[in-house]
Amino acid sequence: MMYAMTDDPHSAPPVELAAFPTPVEPAPRLATAIGLGPDDLWIKRDDLTGLGGGGNKIRKLEWTVGAALAEGADTLVTTGAPQSNHARLTAAAGARVGLDVVLVLRGSPGVSRSGNLALDGLFGARIAWAGDVDRAGLDRAAAEVCEQLRTSGAKPALIPFGGSSALGARGYVRCGEELREQLPDLRTAVVALGSGGTMAGLVISLGADAVLGVDVGALPEPAAAVSEFAGLPASEGLRFRRDQIGGGYATLTAPTADALTLAARTAGLVLDPTYTGRAMAGLIAAVRDGDIRPGERTVFVHTGGLPGLFGHAEGVAYAEGRVVEYRA
Ligand SMILES: *Cc1c(COP(=O)(O)O)cnc(C)c1O
């Protein structure tokens, strides 16, 4: 099933922030370790989108930053968690195209500045701490920062949470088109489902039946977000699973920890505790319960997030505990 692109008032061209297409690579040892045939599982390397350490937010930013430039904005404003990959990549994109960046982040100046936050600092983004707020509070804080910037004579453009909107999702329409060329017999693309724009774009280009989203617990109603951004009348027919959320967004679940070690030791692939590790745990669970079967072509969309591993205290402690001593 294919869906038409939704009409969008923003028709500005995207700005080029990376070299596409990203590669796809086979993962035969990982495939057989999880119960698939050696040729069944491929990895779409969207962690290799270059700019700012790479990751899925780059494709969405090509469209949202393109629209900001077309509007004559001089400052990008966006929101997120302290370890937001999207915030880090917005900071990098602003540095690349010459726009100031203000990141409105949940939390206070006392949070650990490792991982993504350290990179935000290198890219020169300014951080506005929103305190311990919910999603609505974060949006209010961002609106306030935009108002202050306008008062001081700046022209802010607000990039939505996670870069996800109908416009941002267009970046993942293109990823789906790449996948259809690279893996014509693709049956299922497995991807982490956070703010929803990535899955929405893939659903537009590949069809709802070909995309399995693994919810990481970032939104209360992720299916509604995906159908909104994809322009679907309803969320029926979307394939997603919610069994990998565990204690929530910022925790390290046992299946995710196992997935981190397995992907590292069978494919040399680094996953992160929040997104890609959960997505891989969801893929493993999907093979176990028969939703994904041997003999079908499956692609795991690697959406990046490596700096998030180093900004995740529990994830770092887990990885440190995996160090193997050599004994003669
Ligand atoms: C944001 C993010 C996702 C989820 O993408 P959404 O479009 O927000 O659903 C997946 N993986 C990583 C590493 C991310 O940073």
PDBQT file of the ligand as one rigid body, heavy atoms in Angstrom, charges set to zero:
ROOT
HETATM    1  C1  LIG A 401      15.579  10.338  17.193  1.00  0.00    +0.000 C 
HETATM    2  C2  LIG A 401      16.181   9.008  16.999  1.00  0.00    +0.000 A 
HETATM    3  C3  LIG A 401      15.402   7.912  16.553  1.00  0.00    +0.000 A 
HETATM    4  C4  LIG A 401      13.920   7.989  16.364  1.00  0.00    +0.000 C 
HETATM    5  O1  LIG A 401      13.545   8.753  15.243  1.00  0.00    +0.000 OA
HETATM    6  P1  LIG A 401      12.153   9.530  15.270  1.00  0.00    +0.000 P 
HETATM    7  O2  LIG A 401      12.037  10.114  13.916  1.00  0.00    +0.000 OA
HETATM    8  O3  LIG A 401      12.254  10.541  16.353  1.00  0.00    +0.000 OA
HETATM    9  O4  LIG A 401      11.078   8.544  15.557  1.00  0.00    +0.000 OA
HETATM   10  C5  LIG A 401      16.029   6.700  16.345  1.00  0.00    +0.000 A 
HETATM   11  N1  LIG A 401      17.348   6.561  16.560  1.00  0.00    +0.000 NA
HETATM   12  C6  LIG A 401      18.132   7.569  17.000  1.00  0.00    +0.000 A 
HETATM   13  C7  LIG A 401      19.562   7.294  17.245  1.00  0.00    +0.000 C 
HETATM   14  C8  LIG A 401      17.572   8.829  17.229  1.00  0.00    +0.000 A 
HETATM   15  O5  LIG A 401      18.356   9.826  17.671  1.00  0.00    +0.000 OA
ENDROOT
TORSDOF 0
